[in-house]
Amino acid sequence: MGEQLLRVQNFMVSSDGFGTGEGQSLEHPFGHADPGAMFSWAGATASWPHRTDPGGSRGLDDYFTRDFSRNIGAEIMGRNKFGPQRGPWQDHEWQGWWGGEPPFHTPVFVMTHHPRPSFTLSDTTFHFVGGDPASVLARAKETADGKDVRLGGGATVIREFLDAGLVDTLHIAVAPVKLGAGVRLWESPDELLDRFHRDVVPSPSGAVTHHLFWRK
Ligand SMILES: NC(=O)c1ccc[n+]([C@@H]2O[C@H](COP(=O)([O-])OP(=O)(O)OC[C@H]3O[C@@H](n4cnc5c(N)ncnc54)[C@H](OP(=O)(O)O)[C@@H]3O)[C@@H](O)[C@H]2O)c1
């Protein structure tokens, strides 16, 4: 069995480095950011899970869309990716944005300081966990059945795992839109070059530029 990696997959940032806009709410999961502008490249591919019409591209963008779940056995995400609530849970009604069939199909570890019981929707089980990044990663790897762990974002959680030196690979799609405010992943992608190699590949759709990083 190979080494289990921690991988960021298909994470979108604006040209000025924001992973989400300001003012997240139920109606606006990405705050003032327009998700259409950031995700159109993935939505145009044949493998996009929410396709409503047949067809779609089968090239590089489709490869990235499929790579999202390839050899992934668990996900770690931040509580603000899971939902718009903040602070202690008022009730347990909210079960994420994704409906009865979440696109993860693995255990998902939602990082929060506010405890909540685990629950299962279809083949995805959500666990609510705190602690330092290394111990959360160790727990996720244990449940991942020898496969890799996806670090699902948002930017806050990705930065925390980067600072702890725990991220092995990142695929970041940079969109040519400026957000001006929100939660930043970086000021510039060059910040990672002391620790990571990088390839930069334009999406054939023209909508984004793919940045691939792997640990030096
Ligand atoms: N660009 C993309 O591709 C992409 C992907 C995913 C999500 N998003 C968007 O990004 C936004 C969320 O990102 P974000 O950066 O605001 O937040 P986030 O990273 O999703 O979550 C941050 C929260 O995680 C919890 N947390 C982090 N570290 C912790 C630790 N060590 N122990 C316990 N809890 C910890 C804290 O929640 P508590 O306050 O509960 O303790 C913290 O406030 C959303 O708008 C989402 O829609 C974008």
The ligand as an SDF file (V2000), in Angstrom:
LIG
                    3D

 48 52  0  0  0  0  0  0  0  0999 V2000
  -13.2760   28.0800   -3.2870 N   0  0  0  0  0  0  0  0  0  0  0  0
  -13.6630   26.8340   -3.1170 C   0  0  0  0  0  0  0  0  0  0  0  0
  -13.3890   25.9390   -3.9330 O   0  0  0  0  0  0  0  0  0  0  0  0
  -14.4070   26.5000   -1.8580 C   0  0  0  0  0  0  0  0  0  0  0  0
  -14.3960   25.1890   -1.3730 C   0  0  0  0  0  0  0  0  0  0  0  0
  -15.0320   24.9480   -0.1700 C   0  0  0  0  0  0  0  0  0  0  0  0
  -15.6960   25.9660    0.4990 C   0  0  0  0  0  0  0  0  0  0  0  0
  -15.7060   27.2360   -0.0220 N   0  0  0  0  0  0  0  0  0  0  0  0
  -16.3510   28.3590    0.6770 C   0  0  0  0  0  0  0  0  0  0  0  0
  -15.4360   28.8160    1.6670 O   0  0  0  0  0  0  0  0  0  0  0  0
  -16.1670   29.3280    2.7890 C   0  0  0  0  0  0  0  0  0  0  0  0
  -15.6860   28.6450    4.0510 C   0  0  0  0  0  0  0  0  0  0  0  0
  -14.3120   28.8660    4.2300 O   0  0  0  0  0  0  0  0  0  0  0  0
  -13.7300   29.6160    5.5070 P   0  0  0  0  0  0  0  0  0  0  0  0
  -12.3080   29.8410    5.2170 O   0  0  0  0  0  0  0  0  0  0  0  0
  -14.6250   30.7690    5.8320 O   0  0  0  0  0  0  0  0  0  0  0  0
  -13.9380   28.5840    6.6970 O   0  0  0  0  0  0  0  0  0  0  0  0
  -13.6320   27.0120    6.8540 P   0  0  0  0  0  0  0  0  0  0  0  0
  -12.2030   26.7810    6.5940 O   0  0  0  0  0  0  0  0  0  0  0  0
  -14.6310   26.2250    6.0820 O   0  0  0  0  0  0  0  0  0  0  0  0
  -13.9890   26.8170    8.3870 O   0  0  0  0  0  0  0  0  0  0  0  0
  -13.3400   27.5400    9.4010 C   0  0  0  0  0  0  0  0  0  0  0  0
  -13.9200   27.0440   10.7290 C   0  0  0  0  0  0  0  0  0  0  0  0
  -13.4650   25.7120   10.9870 O   0  0  0  0  0  0  0  0  0  0  0  0
  -13.3500   25.5140   12.3850 C   0  0  0  0  0  0  0  0  0  0  0  0
  -11.9470   25.1670   12.6950 N   0  0  0  0  0  0  0  0  0  0  0  0
  -10.8440   25.4490   11.9750 C   0  0  0  0  0  0  0  0  0  0  0  0
   -9.7590   24.9500   12.5810 N   0  0  0  0  0  0  0  0  0  0  0  0
  -10.1710   24.3300   13.7050 C   0  0  0  0  0  0  0  0  0  0  0  0
   -9.5330   23.6010   14.7410 C   0  0  0  0  0  0  0  0  0  0  0  0
   -8.1980   23.4070   14.7400 N   0  0  0  0  0  0  0  0  0  0  0  0
  -10.2920   23.0930   15.7450 N   0  0  0  0  0  0  0  0  0  0  0  0
  -11.6350   23.2710   15.7500 C   0  0  0  0  0  0  0  0  0  0  0  0
  -12.2970   23.9600   14.7830 N   0  0  0  0  0  0  0  0  0  0  0  0
  -11.5860   24.4710   13.7830 C   0  0  0  0  0  0  0  0  0  0  0  0
  -13.7610   26.8110   13.0640 C   0  0  0  0  0  0  0  0  0  0  0  0
  -15.1670   26.6750   13.2730 O   0  0  0  0  0  0  0  0  0  0  0  0
  -15.9210   26.9600   14.6910 P   0  0  0  0  0  0  0  0  0  0  0  0
  -16.0610   28.4520   14.7180 O   0  0  0  0  0  0  0  0  0  0  0  0
  -17.2050   26.2420   14.5630 O   0  0  0  0  0  0  0  0  0  0  0  0
  -15.0420   26.4390   15.7620 O   0  0  0  0  0  0  0  0  0  0  0  0
  -13.4870   27.8320   11.9650 C   0  0  0  0  0  0  0  0  0  0  0  0
  -14.2580   29.0050   12.1180 O   0  0  0  0  0  0  0  0  0  0  0  0
  -17.6130   29.0820    2.5000 C   0  0  0  0  0  0  0  0  0  0  0  0
  -18.1780   30.2820    1.9880 O   0  0  0  0  0  0  0  0  0  0  0  0
  -17.6050   28.0050    1.4430 C   0  0  0  0  0  0  0  0  0  0  0  0
  -18.7520   28.0550    0.6380 O   0  0  0  0  0  0  0  0  0  0  0  0
  -15.0380   27.5200   -1.1630 C   0  0  0  0  0  0  0  0  0  0  0  0
  1  2  1  0
  2  3  2  0
  2  4  1  0
  4  5  1  0
  4 48  2  0
  5  6  2  0
  6  7  1  0
  7  8  2  0
  8  9  1  0
  8 48  1  0
  9 10  1  0
  9 46  1  0
 10 11  1  0
 11 12  1  0
 11 44  1  0
 12 13  1  0
 13 14  1  0
 14 15  2  0
 14 16  1  0
 14 17  1  0
 17 18  1  0
 18 19  2  0
 18 20  1  0
 18 21  1  0
 21 22  1  0
 22 23  1  0
 23 24  1  0
 23 42  1  0
 24 25  1  0
 25 26  1  0
 25 36  1  0
 26 27  1  0
 26 35  1  0
 27 28  2  0
 28 29  1  0
 29 30  1  0
 29 35  2  0
 30 31  1  0
 30 32  2  0
 32 33  1  0
 33 34  2  0
 34 35  1  0
 36 37  1  0
 36 42  1  0
 37 38  1  0
 38 39  2  0
 38 40  1  0
 38 41  1  0
 42 43  1  0
 44 45  1  0
 44 46  1  0
 46 47  1  0
M  CHG  2   8   1  16  -1
M  END
$$$$
